[in-house]
Amino acid sequence: MVGNVSVVGALGALDLGGGTLDNFADAAAAQGAAQAIFVVNCAEHGRGIKRAKAEGKYKGRVPTAMRQANKVKALVEAGVQRVQVQEQLGISKASFYRCLSG
């Protein structure tokens, strides 16, 4: 306990912005509780997605850029520059190249 006493004493000597060590401990406890609630919520979210997939209600995000792959290829074959294709179709650089490879 000698080590713990010295740590508590050192923390007590710190300037905690007008707060006390008790306030610091309360804040740490609140942060720990918030993190635990976050983990529970993430787990529940995952279970909800699994349940919806099993019921056929959840299919994920629709790959919108890949719908335009034919347009991308046609514009490239017509000699349009990459940046102009991206701006015209509203897709990213990565999506542009993904459309060309797919």
Backbone as a chain_set.jsonl record, in Angstrom:
{"seq": "MVGNVSVVGALGALDLGGGTLDNFADAAAAQGAAQAIFVVNCAEHGRGIKRAKAEGKYKGRVPTAMRQANKVKALVEAGVQRVQVQEQLGISKASFYRCLSG", "coords": {"N": [[0.819, -1.205, 0.0], [2.133, 1.108, 0.263], [3.021, 2.179, -2.163], [0.584, 2.906, -3.382], [-0.337, 4.848, -1.604], [1.561, 6.858, -1.989], [1.037, 7.539, -4.628], [-1.6, 8.491, -4.467], [-1.121, 10.642, -2.801], [0.53, 12.167, -4.483], [-1.241, 12.718, -6.564], [-3.077, 14.204, -5.145], [-1.614, 16.465, -4.714], [-1.533, 17.629, -7.166], [-2.549, 20.25, -9.397], [-5.755, 20.442, -10.124], [-7.325, 22.116, -11.625], [-8.875, 23.666, -9.844], [-10.497, 21.756, -8.852], [-11.062, 18.873, -6.76], [-9.436, 15.857, -5.63], [-11.459, 14.065, -5.258], [-13.403, 14.98, -7.062], [-12.059, 14.432, -9.412], [-11.917, 11.636, -9.301], [-14.653, 11.09, -9.401], [-15.247, 11.973, -11.963], [-13.733, 10.186, -13.46], [-15.047, 7.818, -12.818], [-17.556, 8.335, -13.912], [-16.87, 8.492, -16.591], [-16.041, 5.865, -17.04], [-18.483, 4.544, -16.636], [-19.968, 5.597, -18.754], [-18.561, 4.55, -20.905], [-19.059, 1.834, -20.553], [-21.813, 1.756, -21.032], [-21.813, 2.51, -23.704], [-20.544, 0.28, -24.894], [-22.449, -1.708, -24.373], [-24.601, -0.702, -25.857], [-23.539, -0.856, -28.472], [-23.311, -3.619, -28.753], [-25.999, -4.358, -28.626], [-26.941, -3.083, -30.904], [-25.62, -4.548, -32.9], [-26.844, -7.048, -32.497], [-29.444, -6.382, -33.252], [-29.112, -5.819, -35.985], [-28.341, -8.355, -36.92], [-30.71, -9.761, -36.399], [-32.513, -8.41, -38.075], [-31.37, -8.98, -40.579], [-31.766, -11.733, -40.651], [-34.512, -11.778, -40.878], [-34.771, -10.763, -43.348], [-34.951, -8.049, -43.746], [-32.861, -6.262, -43.637], [-30.413, -5.198, -45.728], [-28.069, -3.92, -46.044], [-25.89, -1.196, -47.157], [-26.561, 0.293, -50.284], [-24.518, -0.127, -53.118], [-23.861, 2.599, -54.644], [-22.104, 3.834, -56.52], [-21.183, 1.768, -58.134], [-23.353, 1.209, -59.674], [-23.109, 2.948, -61.693], [-21.065, 2.081, -63.29], [-20.982, 1.36, -65.996], [-21.398, 3.839, -67.219], [-19.098, 5.185, -66.383], [-17.081, 3.698, -67.679], [-17.793, 4.145, -70.341], [-17.455, 6.925, -70.578], [-14.696, 7.129, -70.126], [-13.708, 5.693, -72.293], [-14.504, 7.453, -74.223], [-12.668, 9.384, -73.921], [-12.729, 11.202, -71.827], [-11.406, 12.979, -69.068], [-10.271, 11.704, -65.865], [-10.902, 13.27, -63.52], [-12.932, 14.902, -64.484], [-14.878, 12.975, -65.069], [-15.399, 12.042, -62.498], [-16.473, 14.384, -61.291], [-18.709, 14.821, -62.912], [-20.274, 12.519, -62.495], [-20.385, 12.396, -59.775], [-18.751, 10.823, -58.041], [-16.169, 9.229, -56.05], [-12.52, 9.172, -56.212], [-11.557, 6.612, -55.621], [-13.872, 5.094, -56.097], [-14.131, 5.553, -58.806], [-11.921, 4.141, -59.912], [-12.592, 1.608, -58.975], [-14.907, 1.095, -60.418], [-13.831, 0.88, -62.983], [-12.281, -1.405, -62.752], [-14.107, -3.355, -62.209]], "CA": [[0.0, 0.0, 0.0], [2.985, 2.288, 0.292], [3.002, 2.749, -3.499], [-0.707, 3.55, -3.602], [-0.406, 6.058, -0.784], [2.366, 7.898, -2.61], [0.352, 7.97, -5.843], [-2.723, 9.323, -4.034], [-0.548, 11.892, -2.314], [0.993, 12.931, -5.64], [-2.427, 13.222, -7.256], [-3.667, 15.254, -4.309], [-0.796, 17.672, -4.836], [-1.703, 18.196, -8.503], [-3.563, 21.291, -9.586], [-6.794, 19.861, -10.972], [-8.19, 23.178, -12.124], [-9.814, 24.095, -8.827], [-11.243, 20.602, -8.363], [-10.375, 18.05, -5.776], [-9.204, 14.496, -6.068], [-12.775, 13.41, -5.303], [-14.021, 15.342, -8.337], [-11.315, 13.709, -10.431], [-12.365, 10.247, -9.217], [-16.039, 11.054, -9.873], [-15.216, 12.113, -13.42], [-13.229, 8.923, -13.998], [-16.121, 6.83, -12.663], [-18.587, 8.665, -14.898], [-16.342, 8.117, -17.902], [-16.097, 4.41, -17.093], [-19.884, 4.158, -16.805], [-20.368, 5.96, -20.119], [-17.93, 3.591, -21.809], [-19.783, 0.572, -20.408], [-23.095, 1.929, -21.719], [-21.495, 2.505, -25.132], [-20.276, -1.101, -25.295], [-23.736, -2.413, -24.361], [-25.38, -0.217, -27.002], [-22.95, -1.423, -29.694], [-23.678, -5.035, -28.809], [-27.428, -4.413, -28.95], [-27.058, -2.679, -32.313], [-25.202, -5.707, -33.683], [-27.898, -8.07, -32.418], [-30.569, -5.895, -34.046], [-28.78, -6.001, -37.412], [-28.421, -9.795, -37.203], [-32.12, -10.144, -36.403], [-33.118, -7.853, -39.284], [-30.867, -9.745, -41.716], [-32.44, -13.034, -40.628], [-35.887, -11.55, -41.325], [-34.724, -10.263, -44.715], [-35.269, -6.623, -43.765], [-31.63, -5.461, -43.695], [-29.573, -5.653, -46.831], [-26.855, -3.117, -46.082], [-25.885, -0.003, -47.997], [-26.556, 0.034, -51.721], [-23.308, 0.406, -53.748], [-24.372, 3.53, -55.649], [-21.137, 4.135, -57.579], [-21.08, 0.619, -59.043], [-24.483, 1.285, -60.602], [-22.704, 3.824, -62.787], [-19.83, 1.554, -63.872], [-21.067, 1.432, -67.461], [-21.212, 5.245, -67.598], [-17.682, 5.503, -66.17], [-16.309, 3.066, -68.755], [-18.124, 4.822, -71.602], [-16.82, 8.246, -70.581], [-13.25, 6.934, -70.25], [-13.476, 5.306, -73.693], [-14.719, 8.649, -75.038], [-11.527, 10.274, -73.723], [-12.961, 12.181, -70.758], [-10.427, 12.865, -67.993], [-10.758, 11.111, -64.626], [-11.495, 14.27, -62.628], [-14.2, 15.321, -65.085], [-15.826, 11.874, -64.872], [-15.762, 12.075, -61.082], [-17.353, 15.521, -61.04], [-19.95, 14.647, -63.658], [-21.073, 11.447, -61.914], [-20.441, 12.548, -58.319], [-18.131, 9.674, -57.389], [-14.813, 9.478, -55.556], [-11.418, 8.615, -56.995], [-11.548, 5.173, -55.377], [-15.02, 4.522, -56.795], [-13.81, 5.627, -60.231], [-11.053, 3.018, -60.261], [-13.327, 0.39, -58.705], [-15.803, 0.9, -61.566], [-13.033, 0.456, -64.122], [-11.769, -2.763, -62.547], [-15.205, -4.31, -62.021]], "C": [[0.852, 1.253, 0.0], [2.976, 2.967, -1.068], [1.706, 3.476, -3.784], [-0.836, 4.843, -2.825], [0.391, 7.173, -1.438], [1.712, 8.411, -3.893], [-0.81, 8.876, -5.484], [-2.22, 10.662, -3.528], [-0.082, 12.776, -3.456], [-0.189, 13.51, -6.403], [-3.095, 14.341, -6.468], [-2.911, 16.561, -4.424], [-0.947, 18.331, -6.197], [-2.748, 19.305, -8.5], [-4.578, 20.747, -10.583], [-7.79, 20.917, -11.421], [-9.233, 23.605, -11.101], [-10.625, 22.944, -8.264], [-10.447, 19.853, -7.333], [-10.158, 16.683, -6.363], [-10.516, 13.731, -6.143], [-13.484, 13.729, -6.607], [-13.366, 14.585, -9.484], [-11.777, 12.25, -10.468], [-13.798, 10.111, -9.721], [-16.086, 11.133, -11.392], [-14.734, 10.815, -14.07], [-14.299, 7.841, -13.911], [-17.222, 7.073, -13.688], [-18.134, 8.269, -16.299], [-16.382, 6.597, -18.077], [-17.518, 3.91, -17.306], [-20.361, 4.451, -18.221], [-19.784, 4.976, -21.129], [-18.649, 2.247, -21.743], [-21.126, 0.635, -21.126], [-22.883, 1.891, -23.225], [-21.286, 1.086, -25.639], [-21.575, -1.9, -25.352], [-24.572, -1.995, -25.56], [-24.849, -0.769, -28.315], [-23.331, -2.882, -29.849], [-25.145, -5.188, -29.192], [-27.666, -4.049, -30.414], [-26.699, -3.852, -33.229], [-26.246, -6.813, -33.67], [-29.106, -7.665, -33.252], [-30.334, -6.081, -35.537], [-28.858, -7.475, -37.783], [-29.873, -10.249, -37.314], [-32.79, -9.65, -37.681], [-32.641, -8.59, -40.533], [-31.571, -11.096, -41.804], [-33.873, -12.917, -41.136], [-35.943, -11.013, -42.751], [-35.027, -8.781, -44.843], [-34.037, -5.735, -43.945], [-30.736, -6.024, -44.785], [-28.273, -4.868, -46.936], [-26.989, -1.921, -47.013], [-25.802, -0.395, -49.46], [-25.295, 0.637, -52.332], [-23.665, 1.32, -54.924], [-23.403, 3.779, -56.793], [-21.066, 2.997, -58.595], [-22.256, 0.559, -60.011], [-24.096, 2.072, -61.86], [-21.454, 3.319, -63.509], [-19.846, 1.648, -65.394], [-20.855, 2.864, -67.952], [-19.753, 5.643, -67.484], [-16.854, 4.955, -67.335], [-16.559, 3.758, -70.097], [-17.447, 6.185, -71.682], [-15.307, 8.132, -70.75], [-12.903, 6.571, -71.693], [-13.654, 6.491, -74.635], [-13.607, 9.674, -74.846], [-11.71, 11.33, -72.653], [-11.974, 11.907, -69.622], [-11.085, 12.355, -66.713], [-11.493, 12.12, -63.745], [-12.842, 14.744, -63.171], [-15.263, 14.24, -64.935], [-16.324, 11.876, -63.432], [-16.755, 13.191, -60.804], [-18.716, 15.324, -61.701], [-20.863, 13.613, -62.993], [-21.183, 11.525, -60.39], [-19.884, 11.352, -57.57], [-16.712, 10.033, -56.953], [-13.78, 8.857, -56.488], [-11.382, 7.094, -56.849], [-12.689, 4.49, -56.119], [-14.788, 4.509, -58.303], [-12.991, 4.403, -60.655], [-11.74, 1.678, -60.003], [-14.275, 0.071, -59.853], [-15.034, 0.401, -62.786], [-12.567, -0.995, -63.982], [-12.892, -3.797, -62.502], [-16.018, -4.587, -63.228]], "O": [[0.344, 2.348, -0.239], [2.928, 4.195, -1.141], [1.724, 4.558, -4.37], [-1.382, 5.825, -3.329], [-0.052, 8.322, -1.444], [1.822, 9.595, -4.209], [-1.001, 9.917, -6.113], [-2.826, 11.7, -3.797], [-0.269, 13.993, -3.419], [-0.148, 14.66, -6.841], [-3.612, 15.299, -7.042], [-3.484, 17.637, -4.255], [-0.535, 19.478, -6.372], [-3.694, 19.296, -7.712], [-4.273, 20.613, -11.768], [-8.976, 20.628, -11.578], [-10.374, 23.881, -11.472], [-11.367, 23.126, -7.298], [-9.287, 20.171, -7.07], [-10.633, 16.378, -7.457], [-10.677, 12.851, -6.989], [-14.104, 12.849, -7.204], [-14.042, 14.149, -10.416], [-12.001, 11.695, -11.544], [-14.129, 9.134, -10.393], [-16.877, 10.439, -12.031], [-15.26, 10.396, -15.101], [-14.441, 7.034, -14.829], [-17.758, 6.127, -14.266], [-18.927, 7.768, -17.096], [-16.724, 6.105, -19.153], [-17.741, 2.965, -18.064], [-21.076, 3.647, -18.819], [-20.447, 4.612, -22.1], [-18.828, 1.591, -22.769], [-21.531, -0.338, -21.763], [-23.687, 1.303, -23.949], [-21.795, 0.726, -26.7], [-21.78, -2.683, -26.279], [-25.186, -2.84, -26.212], [-25.638, -1.118, -29.193], [-23.641, -3.333, -30.952], [-25.491, -6.053, -29.996], [-28.507, -4.654, -31.078], [-27.391, -4.114, -34.212], [-26.508, -7.442, -34.696], [-29.727, -8.513, -33.892], [-31.248, -6.458, -36.271], [-29.381, -7.817, -38.843], [-30.226, -11.022, -38.205], [-33.552, -10.388, -38.305], [-33.427, -8.805, -41.456], [-31.929, -11.55, -42.89], [-34.392, -13.847, -41.755], [-37.026, -10.827, -43.305], [-35.328, -8.305, -45.937], [-34.158, -4.582, -44.359], [-30.355, -7.194, -44.751], [-27.463, -5.127, -47.826], [-28.052, -1.668, -47.58], [-25.062, -1.307, -49.829], [-25.016, 1.812, -52.093], [-23.758, 0.864, -56.064], [-23.836, 3.922, -57.936], [-20.906, 3.244, -59.79], [-22.161, -0.079, -61.06], [-24.671, 1.889, -62.932], [-20.844, 4.071, -64.269], [-18.833, 1.98, -66.009], [-20.211, 3.082, -68.979], [-19.217, 6.337, -68.348], [-16.028, 5.666, -67.906], [-15.635, 3.933, -70.891], [-16.925, 6.56, -72.732], [-14.699, 8.948, -71.443], [-11.927, 7.075, -72.25], [-13.046, 6.543, -75.704], [-13.588, 10.707, -75.514], [-10.918, 12.268, -72.578], [-11.735, 10.756, -69.259], [-12.283, 12.539, -66.496], [-12.596, 11.841, -63.275], [-13.782, 14.961, -62.406], [-16.43, 14.553, -64.698], [-17.519, 11.73, -63.177], [-17.773, 12.966, -60.15], [-19.751, 15.629, -61.107], [-22.078, 13.801, -62.933], [-21.979, 10.807, -59.784], [-20.467, 10.909, -56.581], [-16.132, 11.011, -57.423], [-14.113, 8.122, -57.418], [-11.199, 6.375, -57.832], [-12.499, 3.425, -56.706], [-15.194, 3.575, -58.994], [-13.323, 3.722, -61.626], [-11.5, 0.713, -60.729], [-14.433, -1.092, -60.224], [-15.548, -0.423, -63.542], [-12.472, -1.722, -64.97], [-12.654, -4.983, -62.733], [-16.962, -5.376, -63.17]]}, "num_chains": 1, "name": "protein.A"}
